[in-house]
Amino acid sequence: MNTETPVETKRIVLIMGGGIAAYKCLDLIRRLRERDISVRVVMTRAAQQFVTPLSVSALSSERVFTDLFDLDDEREIGHIRLSRSCDLIVVAPATADLLAKAANGHADDLATAVLLASNKPVLMAPAMNPHMWLHPATQRNVKTLSGDGISFIGPAVGEMAEAGEAGPGRLVDVPDLVTAIEARLGAARLPALAGRHVLITSGPTHEPIDPVRYIANRSSGKQGHAIAAAAVAAGARVTLISGPVNLPPPPGATTISVNTAEEMLHAVKAALPAEVAIFCAAVADWRVAQPAKEKLKKSGGAYRPQFELVENEDILKTVAHMQTGRPKLVIGFAAETENVIDFATKKRRSKGADWTVANDVSPRSGVMGGDRNRVHLITEEGAESWPEMAKREVARTLIERVAAFLESKNDRLAQAESDQSR
C-alpha cells in the first residue's frame, strides 16, 4: 500500500548565491523535479558568473528571476508574490555575503528582498572558504539567523576548490540537501509515523583514558544520522542522541550531543518515552575505571601504564527490558566482522530487541565511514538480507518498515477493541 502523501503541489524558491558550489544546484534542481517538487530560481548577480540562467531555466522548466527592478514583474510587486508563492525557500550556496545581508535585513537585490518579504520557512546551505565560515562575523550572522527561525544544513568539511584549503565550508552533498528539503516539506510523510516520537542513537562514544586520549571505534554516524533524517521526513518527532561525529545535525530533529556511553545512557533515559527506539550508535563496551587526571607521559619504555576496564551498561538491553515505558518497537544494530547473521540473531535474543539490523564492518566491506551499506534485518521470523544500497536508502527502507509495523499493530489493536465491543 502506498502511504506517501502526494507532493505535486510542493513548491520551493531556490536562491542561488555566487560561489563555485553553484554548479551543484543544477543537480539539485534535477533531483527535486524527479520528486515532483517544482523549483523557481532566483539567481544573484554573482551566481550568474558561475552558472548561466539558461541552464537553470532548462532544468527547472521555469523562468529564472534575476532582477529586482524588472518592470513586468514589479508592476505586480513581483518580489512579494515570489516570496509567498512557495512552501519553502532554499538558499544554496548561502555565501558569506548573503548570510551577512540576510542577518542585517538588507533588501538591495531580488534575493535579499525575497528573503525579507517572505513569511515562509527558510533553509540555508552555507558554502564558502573555511576562514570565512569560521570568522566571528559570519558566526554572529549565523547565530542571528538561527534565532530568527532560519534552518541550516552544513557546511560540510573537506577539500576546497582553492588549492591547499580544507576545513568546514563545502556545500553539503546534493542527496543530503534533497533529504533536508523533503524533511522541511514533509514530502515523504508516512501516516503511521506522523507526530510519533522516534528516539535514535548514532555515532561512536569516546571513553577517556586521560584528558587527551580515549577508547573509541571507527563509526562515522552516517547511518544513524540518515535514519534520523528519514524519520523526520516521514513526519515523526525525532530525538537524535549522537556521539562525536563530523556531521551536521539532521534538520528537524532534536539533536543531543554526548561523548561517553554513560552520557548517552542518561540522555536516552531522559528522552523517553518514545514509540520507537533505534539504537544505531556504536557504543564502547568498556571504559577505563579511573581515567588519569593529567596526560600520561612516556618514560623511555620503562613504564607500561596499566588500565582497569569496566563494562559499560548496555543501553539497548536496558531499554528493551524496561518493565514500564518500553517503546513499542526496539531496534538494535549489530556490527560484526564474521558470522554476521548468526551473531546478530543471538544478540537480538539476549538483548531483548524486537529487531536487529546487522552488517559486516570488516575492513574489506568499507562500511565504516563509507556511504553504502548492506544489512540483514533480523526479526523473530528470521533473517532478511537487503541488497547493498546507499545508507540514506537503507534508512528510508528501515523507516518504511517501521511505519508498516506500527500501522499493522494499530490495526490489530483496533480489531481487538472491535471484537471486545461485540
C-alpha positions in Angstrom: 0.0 0.0 0.0 1.4 3.4 -0.9 1.1 5.6 2.2 3.1 8.6 0.9 1.4 11.9 0.7 1.4 13.3 -2.9 3.9 16.1 -3.4 2.7 17.5 -6.7 1.8 20.8 -5.0 5.1 21.3 -3.2 7.0 24.3 -4.5 10.3 25.8 -3.4 12.1 29.0 -4.3 15.8 28.4 -4.7 18.0 31.4 -4.2 21.4 30.7 -5.7 24.4 32.6 -4.3 27.6 33.3 -6.1 30.2 30.6 -5.4 31.8 27.7 -7.2 29.4 25.3 -5.5 26.6 26.9 -7.5 27.1 24.3 -10.2 25.7 21.7 -7.8 22.4 23.4 -7.9 21.9 22.1 -11.4 21.9 18.5 -10.0 19.7 19.7 -7.1 17.1 21.1 -9.4 17.1 17.9 -11.4 16.6 15.7 -8.3 13.9 17.9 -6.9 12.0 17.8 -10.2 12.3 14.0 -10.2 10.4 14.1 -6.9 7.6 16.3 -8.4 8.8 19.3 -6.5 8.6 22.5 -8.6 11.5 24.9 -8.4 11.6 28.6 -9.1 15.1 30.0 -9.1 16.3 33.4 -8.1 20.0 34.0 -9.1 22.1 36.7 -7.7 24.4 38.7 -10.0 27.4 36.8 -8.6 25.7 33.4 -9.2 25.4 34.2 -12.9 29.2 34.3 -13.1 29.3 30.6 -12.3 26.1 29.2 -13.9 24.0 30.6 -16.7 20.3 31.4 -16.3 19.7 29.5 -19.5 21.0 26.2 -17.9 18.9 26.8 -14.8 15.8 27.6 -16.8 16.2 24.5 -18.9 16.4 22.2 -15.9 13.7 23.9 -13.8 11.3 24.5 -16.8 10.6 27.8 -15.2 11.7 31.4 -15.9 14.7 32.4 -13.8 14.4 35.6 -11.8 17.5 37.8 -11.6 16.4 41.5 -11.3 14.7 43.3 -8.5 13.7 46.1 -10.9 12.1 44.1 -13.7 9.3 46.3 -15.0 7.0 43.4 -15.9 7.3 41.7 -12.5 7.4 44.7 -10.3 4.3 46.2 -11.8 2.6 43.5 -9.8 5.1 43.7 -6.9 6.8 40.6 -8.1 9.3 40.1 -5.3 6.4 39.9 -2.8 4.5 37.4 -4.9 7.6 35.3 -5.5 8.4 35.2 -1.7 4.9 34.0 -0.8 4.0 31.6 -3.6 6.1 28.7 -2.3 6.2 26.2 0.6 9.9 26.7 1.3 12.8 29.0 0.4 16.2 27.3 0.0 19.4 29.3 -0.2 22.2 27.4 -1.8 25.0 28.1 -1.9 24.5 30.5 1.0 27.6 32.7 0.7 29.1 34.8 3.5 27.8 37.9 1.7 24.2 36.5 1.5 24.3 35.5 5.2 25.5 39.0 6.2 22.8 40.7 4.2 20.0 38.5 5.4 21.1 38.7 9.0 21.1 42.5 8.9 17.8 42.9 6.9 19.3 44.2 3.6 17.0 44.2 0.6 19.1 45.8 -2.2 18.6 43.0 -4.7 16.0 40.4 -5.6 17.4 37.6 -3.5 17.5 39.6 -0.2 14.2 41.3 -1.0 12.5 37.9 -1.3 14.1 36.7 2.0 12.9 39.9 3.8 9.4 39.9 2.4 8.7 36.2 2.9 6.6 34.5 5.6 7.7 31.0 4.5 10.3 28.8 6.2 13.9 29.2 5.0 16.6 26.6 4.8 20.2 27.8 4.2 23.1 25.6 2.9 26.3 27.6 3.5 29.3 27.3 1.2 32.4 29.4 1.5 36.1 29.4 2.3 36.8 27.8 5.8 38.3 31.0 7.2 35.2 32.9 6.0 32.9 30.4 7.7 34.9 30.5 10.9 35.2 34.3 11.0 33.5 35.7 14.1 31.3 38.0 11.9 29.9 35.0 9.9 29.3 33.1 13.1 27.4 36.1 14.6 25.3 36.2 11.4 24.5 32.5 11.6 23.5 32.9 15.2 21.3 35.8 14.4 19.6 34.0 11.5 19.1 30.8 13.6 17.5 33.0 16.3 15.2 34.3 13.6 14.0 30.8 12.9 16.1 30.0 9.8 17.3 26.4 9.5 20.8 25.4 8.3 22.3 22.3 6.8 26.1 22.2 6.7 28.6 23.3 5.8 30.4 20.0 5.2 34.1 19.5 6.0 36.6 18.7 3.2 38.9 20.0 0.5 38.0 23.3 -1.1 38.3 24.5 -4.7 41.2 26.6 -3.7 44.5 24.6 -3.7 45.7 23.7 -0.2 42.5 24.9 1.5 40.5 22.5 3.6 38.0 22.6 6.5 34.4 23.4 7.1 32.9 25.3 4.2 31.9 22.9 1.5 28.3 22.8 0.3 26.7 19.6 1.7 26.2 16.7 -0.8 23.2 17.2 -3.0 21.4 14.0 -1.8 21.7 15.2 1.8 20.3 18.6 0.8 17.4 16.9 -1.0 16.7 14.9 2.1 16.7 18.1 4.2 14.4 19.8 1.8 12.0 16.8 1.8 12.1 16.9 5.6 11.0 20.5 5.6 8.3 19.9 3.1 7.1 16.8 4.7 7.2 15.3 1.2 7.7 11.7 2.4 5.3 11.6 5.3 4.0 8.2 6.5 0.7 8.5 8.4 1.7 5.8 10.9 4.7 7.9 12.0 3.1 11.3 11.9 3.8 13.0 15.2 5.2 9.8 16.8 8.3 10.1 18.9 11.2 8.2 17.5 14.4 8.0 19.5 17.7 7.3 17.6 21.3 7.0 18.8 24.2 7.5 16.4 27.9 7.7 16.1 30.6 6.4 18.5 31.3 7.1 22.1 34.6 8.3 23.5 35.7 6.8 26.8 38.6 8.9 28.3 41.9 7.4 29.2 43.4 10.7 30.2 42.5 14.3 29.2 43.6 13.8 25.6 43.3 10.1 24.8 40.2 7.9 24.6 38.8 4.5 23.7 36.6 4.6 20.6 35.7 2.9 17.3 35.5 4.0 13.7 31.8 4.7 13.5 31.1 7.9 11.4 27.5 8.3 12.4 26.4 8.4 8.8 23.9 5.6 9.1 22.3 6.8 12.3 22.0 10.4 11.1 20.5 9.1 7.8 17.9 7.2 9.8 17.1 10.3 11.8 16.7 12.4 8.6 14.4 9.7 7.1 12.2 9.6 10.3 11.9 13.4 10.2 10.9 13.2 6.5 8.3 10.6 7.4 6.6 13.0 9.8 8.0 11.7 13.1 9.1 13.8 16.1 12.7 12.7 16.3 15.2 12.9 19.1 18.8 12.1 17.9 21.4 11.3 20.6 24.8 11.5 18.9 28.3 10.7 20.0 31.2 12.8 18.5 30.8 13.0 14.7 31.7 15.3 11.9 28.2 15.6 10.5 25.6 18.4 10.6 22.5 17.7 12.7 19.6 16.5 10.6 17.2 19.4 10.0 14.0 19.0 12.0 15.5 16.6 14.6 16.2 17.5 18.2 19.9 16.6 18.4 21.6 15.9 21.8 25.4 15.6 21.7 27.2 13.3 24.1 30.7 11.9 24.5 30.6 8.8 26.7 28.4 5.8 27.0 27.2 6.9 30.4 26.2 10.3 29.0 24.4 8.5 26.1 22.5 6.3 28.5 21.4 9.2 30.7 20.3 11.1 27.6 18.3 8.1 26.3 16.5 7.7 29.6 15.7 11.5 29.7 14.3 11.4 26.2 11.9 8.5 26.9 9.0 7.8 26.4 9.1 7.1 22.7 7.1 5.0 20.3 10.2 3.6 18.6 13.8 3.4 19.7 16.5 2.7 17.2 20.0 2.1 18.7 22.4 2.7 15.8 25.3 4.1 17.9 28.5 2.1 18.2 28.8 2.4 22.0 32.1 1.4 23.6 31.7 -1.8 25.5 34.3 -0.8 28.2 35.6 2.3 29.8 38.7 3.0 32.0 37.7 2.7 35.6 39.9 5.6 36.7 40.9 7.9 33.8 44.1 9.8 34.5 43.6 13.5 35.5 46.8 14.6 33.7 48.2 13.5 30.3 50.1 10.2 30.6 53.8 10.5 29.7 56.2 8.1 28.1 59.4 7.4 30.0 61.8 5.7 27.7 60.0 2.3 27.7 60.4 1.6 31.4 56.9 2.4 32.3 53.9 0.5 31.0 50.5 2.0 32.0 48.0 -0.4 33.3 44.3 0.2 32.8 41.4 -1.4 34.7 38.5 -1.6 32.3 34.9 -1.8 33.5 31.9 -2.8 31.3 29.5 0.0 30.3 25.8 -0.6 30.9 24.2 -1.9 27.7 21.8 0.8 26.6 19.9 -1.4 24.1 19.4 -4.1 26.7 18.4 -1.7 29.4 15.6 -0.1 27.3 14.5 -3.4 25.8 13.9 -4.9 29.3 12.1 -1.9 30.7 9.0 -3.0 32.7 7.2 0.3 32.1 7.5 2.8 29.3 9.2 0.4 26.9 8.9 1.6 23.3 6.5 -0.4 21.1 9.4 -1.2 18.8 13.1 -1.5 19.9 15.7 -1.9 17.2 19.3 -2.6 17.7 22.3 -2.6 15.4 24.9 -5.4 15.3 28.2 -4.6 13.7 30.1 -7.8 13.1 33.2 -9.0 11.2 32.3 -12.6 10.9 29.2 -14.9 11.1 27.1 -11.8 10.8 23.6 -13.3 10.8 24.3 -15.9 13.5 25.9 -13.5 15.9 23.2 -10.9 15.3 20.4 -13.4 15.8 21.9 -14.4 19.2 22.4 -10.7 20.1 18.7 -9.9 19.3 17.5 -12.6 21.7 20.0 -11.9 24.5 19.3 -8.2 24.5 15.6 -8.4 24.1 15.4 -6.3 20.9 12.4 -6.7 18.6 14.6 -6.3 15.5 18.3 -6.2 14.9 19.9 -4.6 11.9 23.2 -6.5 11.2 26.0 -5.6 8.9 29.6 -6.6 8.1 32.0 -3.9 9.3 35.2 -5.8 8.5 37.8 -3.6 6.6 37.0 -5.3 3.3 33.4 -4.1 3.5 34.1 -0.4 3.5 31.0 0.2 5.7 32.8 2.1 8.5 32.9 5.7 7.3 31.6 4.8 3.8 28.4 5.9 2.1 27.0 2.5 1.3 25.8 -0.4 3.5 24.5 -4.0 3.1 22.3 -5.1 6.0 20.3 -8.0 7.3 17.1 -7.4 9.2 16.8 -9.9 12.0 13.3 -10.4 13.5 11.5 -13.1 15.4 10.5 -14.6 12.0 14.1 -14.9 10.8 16.7 -13.0 8.7 16.0 -10.9 5.7 19.0 -9.8 3.6 18.8 -6.5 1.8 20.9 -5.6 -1.3 23.7 -3.2 -1.0 22.5 0.4 -1.2 23.3 3.9 -0.1 23.0 4.5 3.6 20.2 7.0 3.1 18.3 4.3 1.2 18.9 1.8 4.0 17.5 4.5 6.3 14.4 5.2 4.2 13.7 1.4 3.8 14.0 0.8 7.5 11.7 3.7 8.4 9.1 2.5 5.9 9.2 -0.9 7.6 8.8 0.7 11.0 5.8 2.6 9.7 4.3 -0.6 8.3 4.8 -2.3 11.7 3.1 0.5 13.6 0.2 0.5 11.1 -0.2 -3.2 11.4 -0.1 -3.0 15.2 -2.7 -0.3 15.3 -4.9 -2.3 13.0 -4.6 -5.3 15.4 -5.5 -3.2 18.4 -8.4 -1.7 16.6 -9.7 -5.2 15.6 -9.3 -6.4 19.2 -11.2 -3.5 20.6 -13.9 -4.1 18.0 -14.1 -7.8 19.0 -14.5 -6.9 22.7 -17.3 -4.5 22.0 -19.4 -7.1 20.2 
